[in-house]
Amino acid sequence: MDDIITLDYGSGGKKTAALIDEIIVPELGNAALNSLGDGAVLEGGLAFSTDSFVVSPPFFPGGDIGKLSVCGTVNDLAMCGAEPKYLSLALIIEEGLPAEDLRRVVASIKSAAEAAGVQVVTGDTKVVERGRGDGLYINTAGIGLVKYPGLGPDKMRPGDAVLLSGTAGDHGAAVMLARDGLMEGEIRSDCAALNGLAFALLDSGAQVRVLRDPTRGGVATTLCEFAESAKLGIELDEAAIPVRRDVSAACALLGLDPLYCANEGKMLAVVAPEDAQAALAALRSRPEGENAAIIGRVTVERPGRVALRTAAGGARLLQKLAGAQLPRIC
């Protein structure tokens, strides 16, 4: 750890892991927290998750901070194998925020919650001085009913298939372009609730080992976390990973890698090898998963590492995101 906290510690990569491992878990660690999943699976068949949203700008193609706050927590619960039911909503509002902007965000929250089948049942508001809050920050927490317990990277086995439910990097590219005004085009955030997609897969009968939505740090960082936790290797096929052509072009312009860009409506799944095709069909049966693909497999080679097989036939080792590639992205 450095002596001061920098933006790098919010990247979702190596420094975020260091902050959690060296400061938070040593003081607060317990059986539920130490698994460091998207949410905590508790006694009585409940799942609980919380998330905070500081995205800049608050409105972007394909979504806004309100929709993002609902989808983010709904998705975290779904990745636990839980059916999301209830949300809390906390608004930290900066003095000077136009009331119309707040109305627009709350309307978006209502629409996203109804679409996901959840209710906002409690909340809080705070107003801070002008210049202290960057317009609006949101925190949501959620409770769900666990339908499929036991998901986690520790369940992975050699030979398992790795699936991605759609194109990588859409959210990060859309927000960065909206922030900097560099390009006009069709790139939109993939912000969406994934509980329907997750349960289409879980209900399909496929042996699902682990689910995760690759937000901060993207697909590459999430898979590195899987490999480290399972002490197994993961080998990816670069040609099999779906990336939109315009997202690839935008990332090249911005000096980014789509595999490290945030997604807010995509899901990684590791499934038993014999169920890979059935799992793929289940994902593609939903509009959110129409571009799903099998992108790799779990191996015994290179335990704890992720290797990307390139189109040229070589291999590149992927690592967790090292710094704040895209600050304030969610």
Secondary structure as GFF3:
##gff-version 3
##sequence-region A 1 330
A	DSSP	three_ten_helix	7	10	.	.	.	ID=ss1
A	DSSP	alpha_helix	14	19	.	.	.	ID=ss2
A	DSSP	pi_helix	20	24	.	.	.	ID=ss3
A	DSSP	alpha_helix	25	28	.	.	.	ID=ss4
A	DSSP	alpha_helix	31	34	.	.	.	ID=ss5
A	DSSP	beta_strand	40	42	.	.	.	ID=ss6
A	DSSP	beta_strand	46	53	.	.	.	ID=ss7
A	DSSP	beta_strand	59	60	.	.	.	ID=ss8
A	DSSP	beta_strand	63	64	.	.	.	ID=ss9
A	DSSP	alpha_helix	65	79	.	.	.	ID=ss10
A	DSSP	beta_strand	82	94	.	.	.	ID=ss11
A	DSSP	alpha_helix	99	116	.	.	.	ID=ss12
A	DSSP	beta_strand	119	128	.	.	.	ID=ss13
A	DSSP	beta_strand	136	146	.	.	.	ID=ss14
A	DSSP	three_ten_helix	153	155	.	.	.	ID=ss15
A	DSSP	beta_strand	161	164	.	.	.	ID=ss16
A	DSSP	alpha_helix	170	180	.	.	.	ID=ss17
A	DSSP	alpha_helix	195	202	.	.	.	ID=ss18
A	DSSP	beta_strand	208	212	.	.	.	ID=ss19
A	DSSP	alpha_helix	218	230	.	.	.	ID=ss20
A	DSSP	beta_strand	233	237	.	.	.	ID=ss21
A	DSSP	three_ten_helix	238	240	.	.	.	ID=ss22
A	DSSP	alpha_helix	245	254	.	.	.	ID=ss23
A	DSSP	three_ten_helix	258	260	.	.	.	ID=ss24
A	DSSP	beta_strand	268	271	.	.	.	ID=ss25
A	DSSP	three_ten_helix	273	275	.	.	.	ID=ss26
A	DSSP	alpha_helix	276	284	.	.	.	ID=ss27
A	DSSP	three_ten_helix	287	289	.	.	.	ID=ss28
A	DSSP	beta_strand	293	299	.	.	.	ID=ss29
A	DSSP	beta_strand	306	309	.	.	.	ID=ss30
A	DSSP	beta_strand	315	318	.	.	.	ID=ss31
###
